[in-house]
Amino acid sequence: MTSRAEAVGWAVGALVLVALAVPWFMWGSDAVAAGLPVWVWWHVGWLCLASLFFWAFTRRAWGLGIEEVSTRG
C-alpha cells in the first residue's frame, strides 16, 4: 500500500508529464540537430521519459486509490 505522500508524488509526476508534453517554449525555433528539428528530439526524449514513468507506476502504484469494498450483510 502506498502512503499519501507517495500518492501526491505520483500525481505531481503525472502533472509534470502532461504540462511539458507540448514544448511550447520551442515554438518558432528553427534549431536543427542531427538533421531533425529540436522539437522532434524533445518528443522522442519525452516519450522515453513518459514510458519509464508509466513503467515505474505499473510496478509500484498500479491501482492507487482503489480499495476493496467489503460487503455488508
C-alpha positions as CSV (number, residue, x, y, z in Angstrom):
1,M,0.0,0.0,0.0
2,T,1.2,3.5,-0.8
3,S,1.4,6.4,1.6
4,R,-0.4,9.7,1.0
5,A,2.9,11.4,0.3
6,E,3.7,8.8,-2.4
7,A,0.3,9.3,-4.0
8,V,0.9,13.0,-4.1
9,G,4.3,12.4,-5.7
10,W,2.8,10.3,-8.4
11,A,0.1,12.9,-9.1
12,V,2.8,15.7,-9.3
13,G,4.8,13.5,-11.7
14,A,1.8,12.9,-13.9
15,L,1.0,16.7,-14.0
16,V,4.6,17.4,-15.0
17,L,4.4,14.9,-17.8
18,V,1.2,16.5,-19.0
19,A,2.4,20.1,-18.6
20,L,5.7,19.6,-20.5
21,A,4.4,17.2,-23.2
22,V,4.0,20.1,-25.6
23,P,7.2,22.1,-26.0
24,W,5.6,25.5,-26.0
25,F,8.9,27.1,-25.2
26,M,10.3,25.8,-28.5
27,W,7.6,27.3,-30.7
28,G,9.1,29.3,-33.5
29,S,12.6,27.7,-33.1
30,D,14.4,26.8,-36.2
31,A,17.1,24.8,-34.4
32,V,18.2,21.5,-36.0
33,A,20.1,18.6,-34.5
34,A,21.2,15.5,-36.5
35,G,19.1,16.6,-39.4
36,L,15.8,16.9,-37.4
37,P,14.2,19.8,-35.7
38,V,15.0,20.0,-32.0
39,W,11.3,19.8,-31.1
40,V,11.2,16.3,-32.7
41,W,14.1,15.2,-30.4
42,W,12.1,16.7,-27.5
43,H,9.2,14.5,-28.3
44,V,11.4,11.4,-28.6
45,G,13.0,12.1,-25.3
46,W,9.7,12.9,-23.7
47,L,8.1,9.7,-24.9
48,C,11.1,7.7,-23.5
49,L,10.7,9.6,-20.1
50,A,6.9,9.0,-20.1
51,S,7.4,5.3,-20.9
52,L,9.8,5.0,-17.9
53,F,7.4,6.9,-15.6
54,F,4.4,4.7,-16.6
55,W,6.5,1.5,-16.3
56,A,7.5,2.6,-12.7
57,F,3.9,3.4,-11.9
58,T,2.7,0.0,-13.0
59,R,5.3,-1.7,-10.9
60,R,4.9,0.4,-7.8
61,A,1.5,2.1,-7.6
62,W,-1.0,0.4,-10.0
63,G,-4.5,0.7,-8.5
64,L,-3.6,3.7,-6.4
65,G,-6.7,4.9,-4.6
66,I,-8.6,1.8,-5.4
67,E,-9.6,-0.2,-2.4
68,E,-11.7,-3.3,-1.9
69,V,-15.1,-2.6,-0.6
70,S,-16.4,-5.1,2.0
71,T,-19.9,-6.4,1.6
72,R,-22.3,-5.6,4.3
73,G,-24.7,-8.3,5.4
